[in-house]
């Protein structure tokens, strides 16, 4: 069974203290509804777990009716840190789950092809991540004001979600993070901690995350394209 954990328990503080970016309207639906629908429509996904903040359950139940959902789904409550929310999502999976994709709730343009490709790579390697080569020239600065040096970008990749794993591998990795009291913002870093190789899966279509207000027009443009999510 292929499962998905959509992490939608964060507060999105970079948008502002009173703004929940996951419920900002884009192309007729809230941001997180587009994310949920992309995975609900994926032919390789069998079930979906959405990790939410306490008190938001009814809002997400309404979203499920708006989509409307075809795949089995359930909600679970998030934790203090991202890895705690991921852990709670992993604990809510069906016993039959073999592979699991972990997805940012605020990344609504993930394509069907990329979803399928990360599952295929994780089945082979044990762990996989959507990624793109870094194309900008990168500079390092010691004080945040003056350039210290130019960084060699030839071996650098920017990672995104989905990050997809064999269930037993990501459970072991996150359990290690929790036991050691670490705080990580990236699930593949937990795999690195236990020595698990992670396959890079290059995505060709744009796969942006809604982080600040300036992201909204571009993401809405992508969502309104006829082939959005199909390439």
C-alpha positions in Angstrom: 0.0 0.0 0.0 1.2 3.5 -0.9 0.3 6.1 1.7 0.7 9.9 1.9 1.3 12.1 5.0 0.4 15.8 4.2 1.9 18.0 6.9 -0.5 20.8 7.5 0.0 21.6 11.2 2.4 24.6 10.9 1.5 28.2 11.6 3.2 29.8 8.6 4.6 32.7 10.6 6.4 34.2 7.6 3.0 35.2 6.2 2.2 37.2 9.3 0.8 36.4 12.7 -2.9 36.3 11.8 -2.6 34.6 8.4 -3.0 30.9 7.8 -1.4 30.4 4.4 -2.9 27.0 4.0 -6.4 28.5 3.7 -5.5 31.3 1.4 -7.8 31.1 -1.7 -6.0 30.1 -4.9 -7.7 29.2 -8.2 -11.0 28.5 -6.5 -9.8 26.5 -3.5 -7.6 27.0 -0.4 -3.9 26.2 -0.9 -4.0 23.0 1.1 -7.0 21.7 -0.8 -5.0 21.8 -4.0 -2.2 19.8 -2.4 -4.7 17.3 -1.0 -6.4 16.9 -4.4 -3.2 16.3 -6.3 -2.5 13.3 -4.1 -6.1 12.2 -4.1 -6.1 12.1 -7.9 -2.8 10.2 -8.1 -3.2 6.6 -9.4 -0.3 5.4 -7.2 -1.7 6.6 -3.9 -4.0 4.4 -1.8 -4.6 6.4 1.4 -3.9 9.9 2.8 -3.2 11.1 6.3 -3.5 14.9 6.9 -1.6 16.2 10.0 -3.5 19.3 11.3 -3.4 21.7 14.3 -5.7 20.9 17.2 -9.0 22.7 16.7 -8.8 22.6 12.9 -10.4 19.3 12.3 -13.7 20.6 11.2 -12.1 23.0 8.7 -10.3 20.0 7.1 -13.4 17.8 7.1 -15.1 20.6 5.1 -12.1 20.6 2.7 -12.5 16.9 2.1 -16.1 17.6 1.0 -15.0 20.4 -1.3 -12.4 18.3 -3.2 -14.3 15.8 -3.0 -12.0 12.9 -1.8 -11.9 9.6 -3.6 -9.2 7.9 -1.5 -9.5 6.8 2.1 -8.3 9.6 4.4 -8.0 10.5 8.1 -6.8 13.4 10.2 -4.3 13.3 13.0 -3.0 16.1 15.3 0.5 17.6 14.8 3.3 18.1 17.3 5.6 20.8 18.5 8.1 20.4 15.7 7.8 19.2 12.1 9.4 15.9 12.9 6.8 15.4 15.7 4.0 16.1 13.2 5.5 13.6 10.7 5.8 11.0 13.5 2.2 11.4 14.4 1.3 11.0 10.7 3.4 7.9 10.5 1.6 6.4 13.5 -1.8 7.0 11.8 -0.9 5.0 8.7 -2.7 1.7 7.9 -0.8 -1.4 9.0 -0.6 -2.4 5.4 1.4 0.7 4.4 4.7 -0.1 2.7 5.7 3.2 1.2 4.8 6.7 2.4 5.2 10.1 0.8 5.6 13.1 3.1 4.3 16.3 1.6 4.2 20.0 2.6 0.6 21.2 2.8 1.7 24.4 1.2 3.1 22.8 -1.9 0.1 22.6 -4.2 1.5 22.1 -7.7 3.3 18.8 -7.3 2.8 16.9 -10.5 1.3 13.4 -10.9 4.5 12.3 -12.6 6.7 13.5 -9.7 4.6 11.7 -7.2 4.8 8.4 -9.1 8.6 8.8 -9.7 9.4 9.3 -6.0 7.4 6.2 -5.1 9.2 4.2 -7.7 12.6 5.5 -6.5 11.8 4.8 -2.8 10.6 1.3 -3.6 14.1 0.7 -5.1 16.4 2.6 -2.8 14.4 3.0 0.4 14.2 6.8 0.4 13.7 9.4 -2.3 13.2 13.1 -2.6 11.9 15.5 -5.2 14.8 17.9 -6.1 16.1 20.3 -8.6 19.7 21.3 -9.5 20.8 24.6 -8.1 21.3 27.0 -11.1 21.9 30.3 -9.3 25.4 31.4 -8.5 25.8 31.0 -4.7 27.7 33.2 -2.4 28.7 32.7 1.3 28.8 35.6 3.7 30.2 35.4 7.2 28.5 38.6 8.4 25.4 38.8 6.2 26.7 41.9 4.5 30.0 41.2 2.6 30.6 38.2 0.3 33.2 35.8 1.7 33.4 33.4 -1.2 31.6 31.8 -4.2 30.2 28.3 -3.5 30.7 25.6 -6.1 27.1 24.8 -7.2 28.0 21.8 -9.4 27.1 19.3 -6.7 24.3 21.2 -5.1 20.6 20.3 -5.2 17.5 22.1 -3.8 15.2 19.5 -2.2 11.4 19.8 -2.1 8.5 17.4 -1.3 7.3 14.8 -1.8 9.9 12.9 0.3 9.1 9.3 -0.1 10.3 6.3 2.0 9.8 2.7 2.9 7.7 3.0 6.1 10.0 1.1 8.4 13.0 3.3 7.3 11.4 6.7 8.0 10.0 5.4 11.3 13.5 4.4 12.3 15.0 7.7 11.1 12.4 9.9 12.9 12.6 7.8 16.1 16.3 8.4 16.1 15.8 12.2 15.7 13.3 12.2 18.6 15.5 10.1 20.8 18.5 12.4 20.3 16.5 15.5 20.8 17.4 17.0 17.4 15.3 19.5 15.5 15.3 19.0 11.7 13.2 20.8 9.0 13.8 18.1 6.4 12.9 14.4 6.6 15.7 13.2 4.4 18.1 14.7 7.0 16.8 12.1 9.4 17.7 9.4 6.9 21.2 10.8 6.6 21.5 10.5 10.4 21.0 6.7 10.2 23.1 6.2 7.1 20.1 5.6 4.7 20.9 6.5 1.1 18.3 8.9 -0.5 17.7 9.0 -4.2 17.4 12.4 -5.9 14.3 12.6 -8.2 14.6 15.5 -10.6 11.3 17.2 -11.3 10.8 19.0 -14.6 7.6 20.9 -13.8 7.6 23.8 -11.2 6.9 22.6 -7.7 6.9 25.8 -5.5 6.0 26.1 -1.9 3.8 29.0 -0.7 6.0 30.7 1.9 5.5 34.5 1.6 2.8 36.6 0.0 4.9 37.2 -3.1 4.6 33.5 -3.9 0.8 33.7 -4.4 0.5 35.1 -8.0 3.0 32.6 -9.4 1.4 29.6 -7.7 -2.0 30.7 -8.8 -0.8 31.0 -12.4 0.5 27.5 -12.3 -2.7 26.1 -10.8 -4.8 27.7 -13.5 -2.8 26.1 -16.3 -4.9 23.3 -18.0 -2.2 20.7 -17.5 -1.3 21.6 -13.9 -0.4 18.5 -12.0 -0.3 16.2 -15.0 3.2 16.6 -16.3 
